[in-house]
Structures are given as C-alpha cells and as structure tokens.
Amino acid sequence: MSLNKESRKDILIIGGGIIGCSTAYQLSRHPSFSPSTTTIKVIEASKHGPAQGASGKAGGLVAKWAYPKELVAVSFAEHVKLAQEHNGKDRWGWRFVGCGSWEGKGAVLSDDASGTGVGAGGRRKSLEKTLGLEGGRKSDPASRKRKGLPEDLLWVDEGLTHSYSPMASDGDTAQVHPFLFTTSMMDLAVERGAELISGRVTSLNISDGKVTGVTFVNTHSGQNETLPATDIILAAGAWSPSVLPSLPISATRAHSITIHPQPSVNISPYVLFTEIALPERRGLTVSPEIYARPGNEVYACGPGDDSLLPENVDDVLVDETACESIHKHVSSISPELRDGTVDKRQACFLPIVETGGGPMVGAASKVAQGLFIATGHTCWGICNAPGTAKALSELIMDGRIQCANLKRLDPSNFI
Ligand SMILES: Cc1cc2nc3c(=O)[nH]c(=O)nc-3n(C[C@H](O)[C@H](O)[C@H](O)COP(=O)(O)OP(=O)(O)OC[C@H]3O[C@@H](n4cnc5c(N)ncnc54)[C@H](O)[C@@H]3O)c2cc1C
C-alpha cells in the first residue's frame, strides 16, 4: 500500500552542529518515527563533516543555572538520560564538575613562557628561573580555606588567588566534550536510518506558502542540486541568516585552545570563570574560562571579537596571537597549564539573537508552512541542544511541543 503525500515526511535539517545533529537523534527516537514513512536528512556545509563550528569548539558546560529556564529544565534532564542510555561518560566525556568564579592576579611571565618562542603544538618546557608562580606554590590550608579554594583544586596557584566562589551546588553543573557529543548524536541518528549529506544550502524552495525543499551546492562536485523536503529545520547557527535573511542573528568569533598537562599532573574536574589582574598592565583584567576535561585535557577560551563571518565554516580564520594570549593568561595562574602541551588553537562563531532573549525554537509558519527554526543559542547551545531537539521532534511528529512551554522562544516573536 503506498502512503499518501500527507502522511509521508521528508525532514531536512540544515546544519550539522549540535542543534542539527541532536534534532536528527531525537526525531529518530520519536515513538512515531518509522523509516518507511519518514526520512531524516542532515545537510552540512563543511567538507569535514559535523561539529566543525561552535559545536565542536565550545567549552561543553551543561548547567541547571543556564538560561532560558524553560529550555534548561528539559535539556539538563535529557543530558542525564542520554548519558545513561548511551554511556556518555566514555562516549562523550559526560561528568559532573565543580564550577566557580576565581579571582586573583597573574604571575609575571617571561616572553618565552608567553608562548611566542614555541612552535604550534610544541612541548613547553618549564625553565625554573622563569617560574613567576613558584613563590605562591606553598599551600597553606588556613589560607586556602579563607580564600574559598576547594581542597582538590590544586592546579591553580593558591598564592595568586584572591578568592574562589562556587557558582552552584554540587550536581547542578556537568560537562560534555562538545565535538564527541555532537558526532555521537549524528552517529546514533544514522544507526536509526538518518542520513548525512555534504553540501551548503543556498536557498529554501517554497511553493504556495509551503516548503518544497532546498537548493544546495554539493561539497564534493561543486554542482548545484536540489533536495525535496516536506519539513525543513534551519539549524545553521551563526550562518542561519544566509539561508533566511530576515532572521535577526549576528555572529561573534571566539578563540580557544586545548592543553595537555604533563601526564604526572592531576587536573581535578573544575570549570573556572576567572578574573585575572595582569601584572604587567596595571588595572587591566582578563577573564578566560578554563575547563578541565577527562583524559588529561584542559580547554580554555578567551573573549569574543567582531571578525566577519566567512561563507563557510571551513574558512574561519584563527588568529594565532589570540590563542597565545589565552595560553599566556591561563599560564599566569597555573604552572600545570604552562608546562603542558598546547594541542588545538581554534576559533568559531557563536550565534546571537540581536534583539536578545533567544534562542528561537519553533515553527516559522509566517515564512512558510513546514519551516522550523532552531538557532540563536548564544553561549548555551551545548547545554540546551537536547531540549531544543526534543521540542522540535514533538512539534514535527506530534504537531505540538509537549516537553516544555517554549512560547517565549517562538520564532514569530523574533522575525
Ligand atoms: C568559545 C565558546 C565556548 C562555548 N562554551 C559553551 C559551553 O560551555 N556550554 C554551552 O552550552 N555552550 C557553549 N557555547 C555555545 C555553543 O557552542 C553554541 O551555542 C552552539 O554550538 C551552537 O550550535 P549550532 O548547532 O546552532 O551552531 P554551529 O555549531 O555553528 O553549527 C551550525 C552548522 O551549520 C552549518 N551550516 C551553516 N550554513 C549552512 C548551510 N547554508 N548549509 C548547510 N550547513 C550549513 C555550519 O557549517 C555548522 O556546522 C560556546 C561557544 C563558544 C564560541
């Protein structure tokens, strides 16, 4: 028996970031999903596959105290469930972490220790006479307590610490490795029949007020092609306005690095929001975020800048001096990080709703029937991806969102 056109769904997701891949996953797990009646395709512009943008280069914090609350509530619970179901601990580094704001001063570092003298990926050696932090290494339990430093947070210098304040209660903050989480979501969706296509969407095809598909440039052949679809989810992060120009989304670039400390060093699981007074520039403070990760990896990111968004995620430029600055700043409060090996130096763009109050999650019926928007997740897209994805899967498969009240995030409030 052939299905009539109304009951068939050909769902196309534009963007293989965490939002797109998580949505493919949730659709493929929806109780009404059947490969015989529904197809799920994710189209991604990078020639390297999913998670090449912010979703592969973010910190990976997942917090009950993130925002917006209505999306966090469902997202945090989904993260816990996903980790249980798919062994997230081993598969994408899921774990609970301590999280706090750290204030203090940086030690004076020589130029060599700032990273300019070491080539990309080179091993950084500790030269004893340049260890500006050494004086502060003596750990006094009373002083640690007074400053609020947890007993096991031994990889920042106590002598340089003014104060440490936990940002949340135990159990309220967790983390994932964003690249591994995103690619796992895609792989798990593919196991249920979803498909990944390599191409950059150049336009939505709409007829009689309804989506009919997209036109895209095939990444491998360079040829223009079309793909039919009954439902389209625009989840292209900072690039979403290139497909739908009326979206008020802007892009902010941010740099980050990963460091592998010496194998003998124990980096306890903390995420630090720092405020470091620079010794060489009186009155100037910097605020890198530092994320200990499983597998002896530490991630650190710096501030955003207003670099222009390139056409393709593969063309995002990395400013090496920005990466060196991040390393210099985190090194100035931690000999463990200074003596580690810098592995990745990278940059990415996070999507920001220009009018504030995002992300946008829901149907864009004013633009076309069958069009859905999921973008503008700012600095909480890793945290909020599972909830966004669950809501969209319900909206598309059941006709309404049941897991949360997301009226505030309805795209009609923004477009
Ligand atoms: C430095 C930094 C640290 C962060 N830390 C955290 C954190 O700790 N916790 C947290 O919750 N969030 C964090 N974030 C935010 C988070 O990374 C983003 O909100 C999230 O990754 C956005 O996901 P996305 O899928 O919308 O976008 P992206 O990851 O940018 O994915 C969009 C994808 O769409 C593709 N695409 C674009 N245009 C097209 C097209 N025309 N056709 C086909 N494909 C297209 C792109 O190539 C890209 O792969 C951080 C962000 C930054 C920059």
The ligand as an SDF file (V2000), in Angstrom:
LIG
                    3D

 53 58  0  0  0  0  0  0  0  0999 V2000
   34.2130   29.7940   22.8810 C   0  0  0  0  0  0  0  0  0  0  0  0
   32.8360   29.2120   23.0700 C   0  0  0  0  0  0  0  0  0  0  0  0
   32.5650   28.4610   24.2050 C   0  0  0  0  0  0  0  0  0  0  0  0
   31.2770   27.9320   24.4000 C   0  0  0  0  0  0  0  0  0  0  0  0
   31.0390   27.1810   25.5050 N   0  0  0  0  0  0  0  0  0  0  0  0
   29.8020   26.6680   25.7050 C   0  0  0  0  0  0  0  0  0  0  0  0
   29.5210   25.8720   26.8550 C   0  0  0  0  0  0  0  0  0  0  0  0
   30.3960   25.6260   27.6820 O   0  0  0  0  0  0  0  0  0  0  0  0
   28.2500   25.4120   27.0400 N   0  0  0  0  0  0  0  0  0  0  0  0
   27.2520   25.6900   26.1530 C   0  0  0  0  0  0  0  0  0  0  0  0
   26.1100   25.2800   26.3900 O   0  0  0  0  0  0  0  0  0  0  0  0
   27.5070   26.3990   25.0270 N   0  0  0  0  0  0  0  0  0  0  0  0
   28.7440   26.9000   24.7910 C   0  0  0  0  0  0  0  0  0  0  0  0
   28.9950   27.6520   23.6770 N   0  0  0  0  0  0  0  0  0  0  0  0
   27.8960   27.9290   22.7360 C   0  0  0  0  0  0  0  0  0  0  0  0
   27.6830   26.7790   21.7510 C   0  0  0  0  0  0  0  0  0  0  0  0
   28.9120   26.3900   21.2110 O   0  0  0  0  0  0  0  0  0  0  0  0
   26.7280   27.2140   20.6370 C   0  0  0  0  0  0  0  0  0  0  0  0
   25.5690   27.7990   21.1650 O   0  0  0  0  0  0  0  0  0  0  0  0
   26.3160   26.0010   19.8000 C   0  0  0  0  0  0  0  0  0  0  0  0
   27.4390   25.2680   19.4020 O   0  0  0  0  0  0  0  0  0  0  0  0
   25.5280   26.4310   18.5870 C   0  0  0  0  0  0  0  0  0  0  0  0
   25.2350   25.2610   17.8680 O   0  0  0  0  0  0  0  0  0  0  0  0
   24.5950   25.3230   16.4280 P   0  0  0  0  0  0  0  0  0  0  0  0
   24.3590   23.9240   16.0100 O   0  0  0  0  0  0  0  0  0  0  0  0
   23.4350   26.2650   16.4520 O   0  0  0  0  0  0  0  0  0  0  0  0
   25.6860   26.0650   15.5330 O   0  0  0  0  0  0  0  0  0  0  0  0
   27.0620   25.5480   14.8840 P   0  0  0  0  0  0  0  0  0  0  0  0
   27.8230   24.6940   15.7860 O   0  0  0  0  0  0  0  0  0  0  0  0
   27.7190   26.7540   14.3240 O   0  0  0  0  0  0  0  0  0  0  0  0
   26.5670   24.6310   13.7040 O   0  0  0  0  0  0  0  0  0  0  0  0
   25.9510   25.1530   12.5600 C   0  0  0  0  0  0  0  0  0  0  0  0
   26.3540   24.2720   11.4020 C   0  0  0  0  0  0  0  0  0  0  0  0
   25.6090   24.6560   10.2640 O   0  0  0  0  0  0  0  0  0  0  0  0
   26.4480   24.5490    9.1430 C   0  0  0  0  0  0  0  0  0  0  0  0
   25.9220   25.4050    8.0940 N   0  0  0  0  0  0  0  0  0  0  0  0
   25.9400   26.7580    8.0790 C   0  0  0  0  0  0  0  0  0  0  0  0
   25.3470   27.2090    6.9630 N   0  0  0  0  0  0  0  0  0  0  0  0
   24.9580   26.1230    6.2560 C   0  0  0  0  0  0  0  0  0  0  0  0
   24.3070   25.9630    5.0180 C   0  0  0  0  0  0  0  0  0  0  0  0
   23.9190   27.0130    4.2860 N   0  0  0  0  0  0  0  0  0  0  0  0
   24.0880   24.6930    4.5780 N   0  0  0  0  0  0  0  0  0  0  0  0
   24.4730   23.6160    5.3170 C   0  0  0  0  0  0  0  0  0  0  0  0
   25.0990   23.7430    6.5120 N   0  0  0  0  0  0  0  0  0  0  0  0
   25.3290   24.9750    6.9750 C   0  0  0  0  0  0  0  0  0  0  0  0
   27.7980   25.0030    9.6480 C   0  0  0  0  0  0  0  0  0  0  0  0
   28.8220   24.5380    8.8080 O   0  0  0  0  0  0  0  0  0  0  0  0
   27.8250   24.4280   11.0540 C   0  0  0  0  0  0  0  0  0  0  0  0
   28.4330   23.1530   11.0990 O   0  0  0  0  0  0  0  0  0  0  0  0
   30.2590   28.1780   23.4470 C   0  0  0  0  0  0  0  0  0  0  0  0
   30.5570   28.9130   22.3060 C   0  0  0  0  0  0  0  0  0  0  0  0
   31.8230   29.4270   22.1070 C   0  0  0  0  0  0  0  0  0  0  0  0
   32.1010   30.2090   20.8590 C   0  0  0  0  0  0  0  0  0  0  0  0
  1  2  1  0
  2  3  1  0
  2 52  2  0
  3  4  2  0
  4  5  1  0
  4 50  1  0
  5  6  2  0
  6  7  1  0
  6 13  1  0
  7  8  2  0
  7  9  1  0
  9 10  1  0
 10 11  2  0
 10 12  1  0
 12 13  2  0
 13 14  1  0
 14 15  1  0
 14 50  1  0
 15 16  1  0
 16 17  1  0
 16 18  1  0
 18 19  1  0
 18 20  1  0
 20 21  1  0
 20 22  1  0
 22 23  1  0
 23 24  1  0
 24 25  2  0
 24 26  1  0
 24 27  1  0
 27 28  1  0
 28 29  2  0
 28 30  1  0
 28 31  1  0
 31 32  1  0
 32 33  1  0
 33 34  1  0
 33 48  1  0
 34 35  1  0
 35 36  1  0
 35 46  1  0
 36 37  1  0
 36 45  1  0
 37 38  2  0
 38 39  1  0
 39 40  1  0
 39 45  2  0
 40 41  1  0
 40 42  2  0
 42 43  1  0
 43 44  2  0
 44 45  1  0
 46 47  1  0
 46 48  1  0
 48 49  1  0
 50 51  2  0
 51 52  1  0
 52 53  1  0
M  END
$$$$
